[in-house]
């Protein structure tokens, strides 16, 4: 079994999801996020959170 997250994006949202690491599969709006891409996204978000200073 493959570890992916699949969604169907409206055209206006495709760029948003691509920025998160999703890849369009066939032009129908179906997009997937692989487990590797999800790990990279989470690492990037954690690094951004840790580098934010409060105060």
N, C-alpha and C positions, 0 to 999 in steps of 0.2 A: 504494500500500500504506500502511496506517495503522500508526503506531508506537504500539502499545499492548501492555501485558502483561495477559494474561487468566488468571484462576484460578477454581476452584470452591471456595468456602469452606464449611466446616461451620457451622451456625448459631452455635455458640459462638465462632467466630473472626471473624464478620462485623464486629463493632465494632472489633476490633483492626485489621483491614484498612482500614476506613473512616477510622480515625485516621491511617493512613499516606497516605490520599488516594485509595484505591480507591473506585469507585462501583459499586453493585449495578445490574445491567442489567435483569433481568426477574423477580426474586423466586425464582429457582431456585438461588441461591447463586453464580451466575456474577457475577464482579466484574472490572472493568477498571481499569487505571492508564494514563492517557494520558501521552504524552511530556512534556507541560507539567506535569502533576501529579508525574511522576517527577523532573523538574528542580527543582521546588519542594521536594520531599521531600529531595533530595540537598543543596540549598542550606541548608535548615533543619538538617539533620544536621551539615553542615560548620560552620555558625555555632555550634551547640551545642558541638561538639568544640573549636573555637577559643576559646570563652569559658570553658571549664573550666580552672580553675587546679589545678596539681599542687603541693601543698606547703602 
